[in-house]
């Protein structure tokens, strides 16, 4: 297996960062689409995913994010690249407050800080040879 360059590893991290943003956007679209469904059956929900524009586009964004993730994983160290996906929780929390009026509180802010710190710590420990 060929050794990846520093530029390739950095590009992989950038791609996964993009995955987090795309996933957060998908979550917002899915939430908006789901709000209008009421209490449908499992079959009706499946049909709604194909016929409700926000649901369809939200799940399409998920598909795009998986393609980006596959590309990123080709050149990135799994233990460095994959934890960045946890930033999706940060973006969703922020977007939920901005778009849906979800309340921010000290516990949510602490969670955001822990996630960011954890991703940073895992990133700092990556790529180091013994």
PyMOL commands that place a pseudoatom at each C-alpha (Angstrom):
pseudoatom trace, name=CA, resn=UNK, resi=1, chain=A, elem=C, hetatm=0, pos=[0.000, 0.000, 0.000]
pseudoatom trace, name=CA, resn=UNK, resi=2, chain=A, elem=C, hetatm=0, pos=[1.434, 3.377, -0.997]
pseudoatom trace, name=CA, resn=UNK, resi=3, chain=A, elem=C, hetatm=0, pos=[2.297, 5.891, 1.699]
pseudoatom trace, name=CA, resn=UNK, resi=4, chain=A, elem=C, hetatm=0, pos=[0.011, 8.919, 1.754]
pseudoatom trace, name=CA, resn=UNK, resi=5, chain=A, elem=C, hetatm=0, pos=[1.471, 12.398, 1.693]
pseudoatom trace, name=CA, resn=UNK, resi=6, chain=A, elem=C, hetatm=0, pos=[0.844, 15.111, 4.257]
pseudoatom trace, name=CA, resn=UNK, resi=7, chain=A, elem=C, hetatm=0, pos=[-1.194, 17.004, 1.664]
pseudoatom trace, name=CA, resn=UNK, resi=8, chain=A, elem=C, hetatm=0, pos=[-3.399, 13.946, 1.088]
pseudoatom trace, name=CA, resn=UNK, resi=9, chain=A, elem=C, hetatm=0, pos=[-3.943, 13.494, 4.826]
pseudoatom trace, name=CA, resn=UNK, resi=10, chain=A, elem=C, hetatm=0, pos=[-4.854, 17.162, 5.225]
pseudoatom trace, name=CA, resn=UNK, resi=11, chain=A, elem=C, hetatm=0, pos=[-7.251, 16.929, 2.283]
pseudoatom trace, name=CA, resn=UNK, resi=12, chain=A, elem=C, hetatm=0, pos=[-8.855, 13.878, 3.927]
pseudoatom trace, name=CA, resn=UNK, resi=13, chain=A, elem=C, hetatm=0, pos=[-9.437, 15.872, 7.134]
pseudoatom trace, name=CA, resn=UNK, resi=14, chain=A, elem=C, hetatm=0, pos=[-10.856, 18.755, 5.085]
pseudoatom trace, name=CA, resn=UNK, resi=15, chain=A, elem=C, hetatm=0, pos=[-13.235, 16.367, 3.287]
pseudoatom trace, name=CA, resn=UNK, resi=16, chain=A, elem=C, hetatm=0, pos=[-14.451, 14.875, 6.552]
pseudoatom trace, name=CA, resn=UNK, resi=17, chain=A, elem=C, hetatm=0, pos=[-14.984, 18.386, 7.919]
pseudoatom trace, name=CA, resn=UNK, resi=18, chain=A, elem=C, hetatm=0, pos=[-17.157, 18.996, 4.845]
pseudoatom trace, name=CA, resn=UNK, resi=19, chain=A, elem=C, hetatm=0, pos=[-18.979, 15.732, 5.622]
pseudoatom trace, name=CA, resn=UNK, resi=20, chain=A, elem=C, hetatm=0, pos=[-19.882, 17.129, 9.053]
pseudoatom trace, name=CA, resn=UNK, resi=21, chain=A, elem=C, hetatm=0, pos=[-21.368, 20.271, 7.520]
pseudoatom trace, name=CA, resn=UNK, resi=22, chain=A, elem=C, hetatm=0, pos=[-23.289, 18.320, 4.870]
pseudoatom trace, name=CA, resn=UNK, resi=23, chain=A, elem=C, hetatm=0, pos=[-24.615, 15.917, 7.536]
pseudoatom trace, name=CA, resn=UNK, resi=24, chain=A, elem=C, hetatm=0, pos=[-25.758, 18.815, 9.719]
pseudoatom trace, name=CA, resn=UNK, resi=25, chain=A, elem=C, hetatm=0, pos=[-27.608, 20.328, 6.760]
pseudoatom trace, name=CA, resn=UNK, resi=26, chain=A, elem=C, hetatm=0, pos=[-29.171, 16.938, 6.065]
pseudoatom trace, name=CA, resn=UNK, resi=27, chain=A, elem=C, hetatm=0, pos=[-30.377, 16.704, 9.672]
pseudoatom trace, name=CA, resn=UNK, resi=28, chain=A, elem=C, hetatm=0, pos=[-32.065, 20.116, 9.431]
pseudoatom trace, name=CA, resn=UNK, resi=29, chain=A, elem=C, hetatm=0, pos=[-33.811, 19.169, 6.194]
pseudoatom trace, name=CA, resn=UNK, resi=30, chain=A, elem=C, hetatm=0, pos=[-34.923, 15.819, 7.575]
pseudoatom trace, name=CA, resn=UNK, resi=31, chain=A, elem=C, hetatm=0, pos=[-36.265, 17.453, 10.742]
pseudoatom trace, name=CA, resn=UNK, resi=32, chain=A, elem=C, hetatm=0, pos=[-38.205, 20.016, 8.692]
pseudoatom trace, name=CA, resn=UNK, resi=33, chain=A, elem=C, hetatm=0, pos=[-39.597, 17.322, 6.435]
pseudoatom trace, name=CA, resn=UNK, resi=34, chain=A, elem=C, hetatm=0, pos=[-40.457, 15.017, 9.325]
pseudoatom trace, name=CA, resn=UNK, resi=35, chain=A, elem=C, hetatm=0, pos=[-42.358, 17.788, 11.130]
pseudoatom trace, name=CA, resn=UNK, resi=36, chain=A, elem=C, hetatm=0, pos=[-44.982, 17.737, 8.388]
pseudoatom trace, name=CA, resn=UNK, resi=37, chain=A, elem=C, hetatm=0, pos=[-45.565, 13.983, 8.397]
pseudoatom trace, name=CA, resn=UNK, resi=38, chain=A, elem=C, hetatm=0, pos=[-47.819, 13.611, 11.400]
pseudoatom trace, name=CA, resn=UNK, resi=39, chain=A, elem=C, hetatm=0, pos=[-47.937, 9.967, 12.518]
pseudoatom trace, name=CA, resn=UNK, resi=40, chain=A, elem=C, hetatm=0, pos=[-47.598, 7.890, 9.334]
pseudoatom trace, name=CA, resn=UNK, resi=41, chain=A, elem=C, hetatm=0, pos=[-46.981, 4.178, 9.141]
pseudoatom trace, name=CA, resn=UNK, resi=42, chain=A, elem=C, hetatm=0, pos=[-43.561, 2.800, 8.296]
pseudoatom trace, name=CA, resn=UNK, resi=43, chain=A, elem=C, hetatm=0, pos=[-44.610, 2.346, 4.664]
pseudoatom trace, name=CA, resn=UNK, resi=44, chain=A, elem=C, hetatm=0, pos=[-45.998, 5.898, 4.461]
pseudoatom trace, name=CA, resn=UNK, resi=45, chain=A, elem=C, hetatm=0, pos=[-42.753, 7.226, 5.926]
pseudoatom trace, name=CA, resn=UNK, resi=46, chain=A, elem=C, hetatm=0, pos=[-40.759, 5.378, 3.266]
pseudoatom trace, name=CA, resn=UNK, resi=47, chain=A, elem=C, hetatm=0, pos=[-42.945, 6.866, 0.544]
pseudoatom trace, name=CA, resn=UNK, resi=48, chain=A, elem=C, hetatm=0, pos=[-42.661, 10.309, 2.154]
pseudoatom trace, name=CA, resn=UNK, resi=49, chain=A, elem=C, hetatm=0, pos=[-38.873, 10.122, 1.932]
pseudoatom trace, name=CA, resn=UNK, resi=50, chain=A, elem=C, hetatm=0, pos=[-39.244, 9.864, -1.838]
pseudoatom trace, name=CA, resn=UNK, resi=51, chain=A, elem=C, hetatm=0, pos=[-42.072, 12.380, -2.235]
pseudoatom trace, name=CA, resn=UNK, resi=52, chain=A, elem=C, hetatm=0, pos=[-41.331, 15.091, 0.353]
pseudoatom trace, name=CA, resn=UNK, resi=53, chain=A, elem=C, hetatm=0, pos=[-38.674, 17.417, -1.098]
pseudoatom trace, name=CA, resn=UNK, resi=54, chain=A, elem=C, hetatm=0, pos=[-37.012, 18.231, 2.230]
pseudoatom trace, name=CA, resn=UNK, resi=55, chain=A, elem=C, hetatm=0, pos=[-36.777, 14.564, 3.210]
pseudoatom trace, name=CA, resn=UNK, resi=56, chain=A, elem=C, hetatm=0, pos=[-35.570, 13.523, -0.226]
pseudoatom trace, name=CA, resn=UNK, resi=57, chain=A, elem=C, hetatm=0, pos=[-32.933, 16.264, -0.356]
pseudoatom trace, name=CA, resn=UNK, resi=58, chain=A, elem=C, hetatm=0, pos=[-31.874, 15.574, 3.245]
pseudoatom trace, name=CA, resn=UNK, resi=59, chain=A, elem=C, hetatm=0, pos=[-31.275, 11.902, 2.543]
pseudoatom trace, name=CA, resn=UNK, resi=60, chain=A, elem=C, hetatm=0, pos=[-29.579, 12.811, -0.744]
pseudoatom trace, name=CA, resn=UNK, resi=61, chain=A, elem=C, hetatm=0, pos=[-27.155, 14.957, 1.243]
pseudoatom trace, name=CA, resn=UNK, resi=62, chain=A, elem=C, hetatm=0, pos=[-26.443, 11.928, 3.438]
pseudoatom trace, name=CA, resn=UNK, resi=63, chain=A, elem=C, hetatm=0, pos=[-25.588, 9.936, 0.313]
pseudoatom trace, name=CA, resn=UNK, resi=64, chain=A, elem=C, hetatm=0, pos=[-23.261, 12.717, -0.865]
pseudoatom trace, name=CA, resn=UNK, resi=65, chain=A, elem=C, hetatm=0, pos=[-21.575, 12.801, 2.530]
pseudoatom trace, name=CA, resn=UNK, resi=66, chain=A, elem=C, hetatm=0, pos=[-20.906, 9.062, 2.345]
pseudoatom trace, name=CA, resn=UNK, resi=67, chain=A, elem=C, hetatm=0, pos=[-19.238, 9.492, -1.051]
pseudoatom trace, name=CA, resn=UNK, resi=68, chain=A, elem=C, hetatm=0, pos=[-17.050, 12.250, 0.422]
pseudoatom trace, name=CA, resn=UNK, resi=69, chain=A, elem=C, hetatm=0, pos=[-16.244, 10.014, 3.388]
pseudoatom trace, name=CA, resn=UNK, resi=70, chain=A, elem=C, hetatm=0, pos=[-15.122, 7.161, 1.131]
pseudoatom trace, name=CA, resn=UNK, resi=71, chain=A, elem=C, hetatm=0, pos=[-12.762, 9.520, -0.688]
pseudoatom trace, name=CA, resn=UNK, resi=72, chain=A, elem=C, hetatm=0, pos=[-11.435, 10.879, 2.609]
pseudoatom trace, name=CA, resn=UNK, resi=73, chain=A, elem=C, hetatm=0, pos=[-10.838, 7.427, 4.069]
pseudoatom trace, name=CA, resn=UNK, resi=74, chain=A, elem=C, hetatm=0, pos=[-8.683, 6.454, 1.089]
pseudoatom trace, name=CA, resn=UNK, resi=75, chain=A, elem=C, hetatm=0, pos=[-5.918, 8.822, 2.185]
pseudoatom trace, name=CA, resn=UNK, resi=76, chain=A, elem=C, hetatm=0, pos=[-6.545, 9.612, 5.826]
pseudoatom trace, name=CA, resn=UNK, resi=77, chain=A, elem=C, hetatm=0, pos=[-5.639, 7.766, 8.962]
pseudoatom trace, name=CA, resn=UNK, resi=78, chain=A, elem=C, hetatm=0, pos=[-8.924, 6.254, 10.176]
pseudoatom trace, name=CA, resn=UNK, resi=79, chain=A, elem=C, hetatm=0, pos=[-8.257, 7.123, 13.819]
pseudoatom trace, name=CA, resn=UNK, resi=80, chain=A, elem=C, hetatm=0, pos=[-7.682, 10.766, 12.829]
pseudoatom trace, name=CA, resn=UNK, resi=81, chain=A, elem=C, hetatm=0, pos=[-10.321, 11.194, 10.140]
pseudoatom trace, name=CA, resn=UNK, resi=82, chain=A, elem=C, hetatm=0, pos=[-13.317, 9.430, 11.629]
pseudoatom trace, name=CA, resn=UNK, resi=83, chain=A, elem=C, hetatm=0, pos=[-13.487, 11.255, 14.995]
pseudoatom trace, name=CA, resn=UNK, resi=84, chain=A, elem=C, hetatm=0, pos=[-13.933, 14.543, 13.096]
pseudoatom trace, name=CA, resn=UNK, resi=85, chain=A, elem=C, hetatm=0, pos=[-17.429, 13.283, 12.248]
pseudoatom trace, name=CA, resn=UNK, resi=86, chain=A, elem=C, hetatm=0, pos=[-18.334, 13.995, 15.890]
pseudoatom trace, name=CA, resn=UNK, resi=87, chain=A, elem=C, hetatm=0, pos=[-18.329, 17.682, 14.929]
pseudoatom trace, name=CA, resn=UNK, resi=88, chain=A, elem=C, hetatm=0, pos=[-21.673, 16.971, 13.271]
pseudoatom trace, name=CA, resn=UNK, resi=89, chain=A, elem=C, hetatm=0, pos=[-23.168, 17.012, 16.785]
pseudoatom trace, name=CA, resn=UNK, resi=90, chain=A, elem=C, hetatm=0, pos=[-21.763, 20.512, 17.295]
pseudoatom trace, name=CA, resn=UNK, resi=91, chain=A, elem=C, hetatm=0, pos=[-23.183, 21.876, 14.033]
pseudoatom trace, name=CA, resn=UNK, resi=92, chain=A, elem=C, hetatm=0, pos=[-26.579, 20.246, 14.603]
pseudoatom trace, name=CA, resn=UNK, resi=93, chain=A, elem=C, hetatm=0, pos=[-26.800, 21.731, 18.099]
pseudoatom trace, name=CA, resn=UNK, resi=94, chain=A, elem=C, hetatm=0, pos=[-25.932, 25.197, 16.822]
pseudoatom trace, name=CA, resn=UNK, resi=95, chain=A, elem=C, hetatm=0, pos=[-28.297, 24.950, 13.840]
pseudoatom trace, name=CA, resn=UNK, resi=96, chain=A, elem=C, hetatm=0, pos=[-31.077, 23.624, 16.067]
pseudoatom trace, name=CA, resn=UNK, resi=97, chain=A, elem=C, hetatm=0, pos=[-30.773, 26.690, 18.271]
pseudoatom trace, name=CA, resn=UNK, resi=98, chain=A, elem=C, hetatm=0, pos=[-30.627, 29.056, 15.295]
pseudoatom trace, name=CA, resn=UNK, resi=99, chain=A, elem=C, hetatm=0, pos=[-33.344, 27.486, 13.133]
pseudoatom trace, name=CA, resn=UNK, resi=100, chain=A, elem=C, hetatm=0, pos=[-35.693, 25.668, 15.497]
pseudoatom trace, name=CA, resn=UNK, resi=101, chain=A, elem=C, hetatm=0, pos=[-35.232, 27.807, 18.595]
pseudoatom trace, name=CA, resn=UNK, resi=102, chain=A, elem=C, hetatm=0, pos=[-33.834, 24.958, 20.673]
pseudoatom trace, name=CA, resn=UNK, resi=103, chain=A, elem=C, hetatm=0, pos=[-32.483, 26.329, 23.938]
pseudoatom trace, name=CA, resn=UNK, resi=104, chain=A, elem=C, hetatm=0, pos=[-28.769, 26.395, 24.602]
pseudoatom trace, name=CA, resn=UNK, resi=105, chain=A, elem=C, hetatm=0, pos=[-27.799, 25.734, 28.206]
pseudoatom trace, name=CA, resn=UNK, resi=106, chain=A, elem=C, hetatm=0, pos=[-24.577, 25.138, 30.136]
pseudoatom trace, name=CA, resn=UNK, resi=107, chain=A, elem=C, hetatm=0, pos=[-24.805, 21.362, 29.648]
pseudoatom trace, name=CA, resn=UNK, resi=108, chain=A, elem=C, hetatm=0, pos=[-25.049, 21.710, 25.851]
pseudoatom trace, name=CA, resn=UNK, resi=109, chain=A, elem=C, hetatm=0, pos=[-22.194, 24.216, 25.798]
pseudoatom trace, name=CA, resn=UNK, resi=110, chain=A, elem=C, hetatm=0, pos=[-20.087, 21.857, 27.915]
pseudoatom trace, name=CA, resn=UNK, resi=111, chain=A, elem=C, hetatm=0, pos=[-20.896, 19.027, 25.526]
pseudoatom trace, name=CA, resn=UNK, resi=112, chain=A, elem=C, hetatm=0, pos=[-19.811, 21.130, 22.573]
pseudoatom trace, name=CA, resn=UNK, resi=113, chain=A, elem=C, hetatm=0, pos=[-16.565, 21.980, 24.353]
pseudoatom trace, name=CA, resn=UNK, resi=114, chain=A, elem=C, hetatm=0, pos=[-15.926, 18.307, 25.178]
pseudoatom trace, name=CA, resn=UNK, resi=115, chain=A, elem=C, hetatm=0, pos=[-16.565, 17.201, 21.604]
pseudoatom trace, name=CA, resn=UNK, resi=116, chain=A, elem=C, hetatm=0, pos=[-14.278, 19.890, 20.168]
pseudoatom trace, name=CA, resn=UNK, resi=117, chain=A, elem=C, hetatm=0, pos=[-11.597, 19.077, 22.745]
pseudoatom trace, name=CA, resn=UNK, resi=118, chain=A, elem=C, hetatm=0, pos=[-11.867, 15.360, 22.054]
pseudoatom trace, name=CA, resn=UNK, resi=119, chain=A, elem=C, hetatm=0, pos=[-11.599, 15.814, 18.293]
pseudoatom trace, name=CA, resn=UNK, resi=120, chain=A, elem=C, hetatm=0, pos=[-8.602, 18.122, 18.781]
pseudoatom trace, name=CA, resn=UNK, resi=121, chain=A, elem=C, hetatm=0, pos=[-6.894, 15.669, 21.141]
pseudoatom trace, name=CA, resn=UNK, resi=122, chain=A, elem=C, hetatm=0, pos=[-7.414, 12.739, 18.797]
pseudoatom trace, name=CA, resn=UNK, resi=123, chain=A, elem=C, hetatm=0, pos=[-6.146, 14.823, 15.886]
pseudoatom trace, name=CA, resn=UNK, resi=124, chain=A, elem=C, hetatm=0, pos=[-3.066, 15.933, 17.822]
pseudoatom trace, name=CA, resn=UNK, resi=125, chain=A, elem=C, hetatm=0, pos=[-2.204, 12.320, 18.604]
pseudoatom trace, name=CA, resn=UNK, resi=126, chain=A, elem=C, hetatm=0, pos=[-2.528, 11.165, 15.000]
pseudoatom trace, name=CA, resn=UNK, resi=127, chain=A, elem=C, hetatm=0, pos=[0.240, 10.644, 12.519]
pseudoatom trace, name=CA, resn=UNK, resi=128, chain=A, elem=C, hetatm=0, pos=[2.891, 10.292, 15.216]
pseudoatom trace, name=CA, resn=UNK, resi=129, chain=A, elem=C, hetatm=0, pos=[5.217, 7.348, 14.820]
pseudoatom trace, name=CA, resn=UNK, resi=130, chain=A, elem=C, hetatm=0, pos=[6.461, 5.420, 17.862]
for i in range(1, 130): cmd.bond("trace and resi %d" % i, "trace and resi %d" % (i + 1))
show_as sticks, trace
zoom trace
